[in-house]
Amino acid sequence: MGRIYLDHAATTPPDPRVLEAMWPIYTESWGNPSSIYVEGQEAYRALDAARKLCGDLLGVQSKEIIFTSGGTESDNAAIRGAAFAQRDRGRGDHIVTTQIEHHAVLHTVEQLEREGFRATYLPVDSDGVVDLAALEAAVTPQTTVVSVMAANNEVGTIQPIEEVVRIAKAKNRKVVVHTDAVQAAGSLDISPAKLGVDLLTIAGHKLHGPKGIGLLYLKARTPFHPMILGGSQEKERRAGTENVAGAVGLATAMQLAWEEREARNAHYLRLRDKLLYGLPERIPDTVITGPTGPERRLPNNFSCCFRNVEGESVLLALDMADIAASSGSACTTGALEPSHVLTAMGIDRDLAHASLRLTVGKGNTDEEIERVLTVLPEIVSRLRSLAGG
Ligand SMILES: Cc1ncc(COP(=O)(O)O)c(C=O)c1O
C-alpha cells in the first residue's frame, strides 16, 4: 500500500477530468479575454461559459459570479467590499462574525477593527454551533456585515445559515450576510437561494479543482467596493487578467461535485464513520471534537483529541507510517498556540494541543481506513508509554 492521504480539508488532488478540461485553455484558447481579436474572443467565450456553469450550479445569474484567486481572496473581498460600501452609504460600521471562522475571515475582520470598524465575535457551543441568541443580541441598526461559515474546516460543524440570515435580517434588513462555503461546497447544497445569503465564498482546490482559483457570489445590488483595482475585468469588481484555465477548472470541478454529491457523500460517510466509531473503541481517552450527529457534521470530517499525547508527535509518526493527516487547520500546523476553534468550543488548552483531523476523499478506500485503525492505536500507545503516561 502506498501513501494514504487523509487531509482533504487542506486540499484535494485535482480530478483528471478537471485537468482535461483545463488543458485546451493553456494550449489553444490562451488569449487574453479582454482582447478584441479572435484569440481573445475564444478565451472570453471559455471564461463566459465557465461563469455561466458556476451560476447555473449555484442557481444564480452569471453576472453575480466574480472569479478570484481562491477562498482567502473571496473572504477578504466579501467582508471588506461590503463593510466599506455599507459605511459609505451611512449604514454603520459594525461587523458580526464567529470565534471559529477561518483566519481568512478572522484576520480580515481584525484588520477592519484597526481601520476603525467595530466587531463582535460570536461564541459557539461545545459542538462548534454558533450561538443564535448571541447573534440576535449582537445585530443592531449599526451592523452592516454578518459573516458565518457554512461549515468549519477543523471540526466539520455545519452552521444553521438559514437561521443566521433570518435572525440577522429580522433585526436589520440592510445587513449583508456572507458565508464562507469553502469546506461545505464539496458536500452540501449551498445554493444562495436556499441559504438566503448575499455573499458566498468557494475555493477550487477543496473540491478536486485547481489551486489559485475561487469565486465570490455577489448578489445583485449588494453594496460592494472592489478590493483589487486596475482594469475593468469582472465588471470592475476584481481587476486583473482572468485565470481562464482556473475558471474552467473550477466550473468543471463544481459540476462533478454537484453531479456526484450523493455518491461521494455516501462514500465519505461510510469511511468516516469507521474512524468515528472505530478509533475511540481502540484508543482510550479519545475525545471526539465537533458534533457526532451527521446532520450537523460534514460527512468527510473526523476530528478528535487524545489525552496525554503531543499532537505534533502523532502527526509525525503517522507521516512516517505513510499517512498524511493534520492537527486541524493547515494554516496553524506548526503553531504553538492551540487551535482557536477548539478553545472557543471550551476544550482546554492542553487537550487542544493533541488534536488530530482526518478528512477523507473520493479516492480513499476501506483498506486504507483499516490501516489507520491498526496503525494509529499503536502510535498513540507507543507515544503515551514514552511520555510515561
Ligand atoms: C473555511 C476556509 N475558508 C477559507 C480558506 C482559505 O482558502 P484558500 O486556501 O483557497 O485561500 C480555507 C482553507 O483552508 C478554509 O478551510
PDBQT file of the ligand as one rigid body, heavy atoms in Angstrom, charges set to zero:
ROOT
HETATM    1  C1  LIG A 401     -13.108  27.508   5.710  1.00  0.00    +0.000 C 
HETATM    2  C2  LIG A 401     -11.983  28.014   4.885  1.00  0.00    +0.000 A 
HETATM    3  N1  LIG A 401     -12.005  29.273   4.429  1.00  0.00    +0.000 NA
HETATM    4  C3  LIG A 401     -11.025  29.777   3.679  1.00  0.00    +0.000 A 
HETATM    5  C4  LIG A 401      -9.932  29.021   3.337  1.00  0.00    +0.000 A 
HETATM    6  C5  LIG A 401      -8.860  29.622   2.503  1.00  0.00    +0.000 C 
HETATM    7  O1  LIG A 401      -8.957  29.158   1.177  1.00  0.00    +0.000 OA
HETATM    8  P1  LIG A 401      -7.718  29.255   0.166  1.00  0.00    +0.000 P 
HETATM    9  O2  LIG A 401      -6.668  28.355   0.686  1.00  0.00    +0.000 OA
HETATM   10  O3  LIG A 401      -8.290  28.811  -1.144  1.00  0.00    +0.000 OA
HETATM   11  O4  LIG A 401      -7.296  30.668   0.116  1.00  0.00    +0.000 OA
HETATM   12  C6  LIG A 401      -9.844  27.700   3.796  1.00  0.00    +0.000 A 
HETATM   13  C7  LIG A 401      -8.650  26.881   3.511  1.00  0.00    +0.000 C 
HETATM   14  O5  LIG A 401      -8.267  26.027   4.273  1.00  0.00    +0.000 OA
HETATM   15  C8  LIG A 401     -10.906  27.179   4.584  1.00  0.00    +0.000 A 
HETATM   16  O6  LIG A 401     -10.869  25.924   5.040  1.00  0.00    +0.000 OA
ENDROOT
TORSDOF 0
